[in-house]
Amino acid sequence: SPLKELRFEIPNGGFNLWITLPDSIDPFTLLQKANEVDVSFLPGTACLLNTDINNNKLRISYSMLNEKDMLIGLEKLHDTIRNCIL
């Protein structure tokens, strides 16, 4: 599966999930495509002081979502990432 390259960081606290994308996917391009299906996230560079660093992570906040909406959003994001890889 092309999605084997994804890495997840389970938070010890807070309501954010971090995903590391394959180097071939630009988080800002992915964000544009995800927005087309009503999904949003924060590119990892938005959380850094030094934005010159190449950061292929994204941060998903789930504090305001119920479980059903979260699953729908993650499925849409999964499909969007898969389409960017293929």
Secondary structure as the mmCIF struct_conf table of DSSP 4:
data_model
#
loop_
_struct_conf.conf_type_id
_struct_conf.id
_struct_conf.beg_label_comp_id
_struct_conf.beg_label_asym_id
_struct_conf.beg_label_seq_id
_struct_conf.end_label_comp_id
_struct_conf.end_label_asym_id
_struct_conf.end_label_seq_id
HELX_RH_3T_P HELX_RH_3T_P1 PRO A 2 GLU A 5
STRN STRN1 ARG A 7 GLU A 9
BEND BEND1 ASN A 12 PHE A 15
STRN STRN2 ASN A 16 THR A 20
HELX_LH_PP_P HELX_LH_PP_P1 LEU A 21 PRO A 22
TURN_TY1_P TURN_TY1_P1 ASP A 23 SER A 24
BEND BEND2 ILE A 25 ILE A 25
HELX_RH_AL_P HELX_RH_AL_P1 PRO A 27 ASN A 35
TURN_TY1_P TURN_TY1_P2 GLU A 36 ASP A 38
STRN STRN3 LEU A 42 PRO A 43
HELX_RH_3T_P HELX_RH_3T_P2 GLY A 44 CYS A 47
BEND BEND3 LEU A 49 LEU A 49
TURN_TY1_P TURN_TY1_P3 THR A 51 ASP A 52
BEND BEND4 ILE A 53 ILE A 53
STRN STRN4 LYS A 57 SER A 61
TURN_TY1_P TURN_TY1_P4 SER A 63 MET A 64
HELX_RH_AL_P HELX_RH_AL_P2 GLU A 67 ILE A 85
#
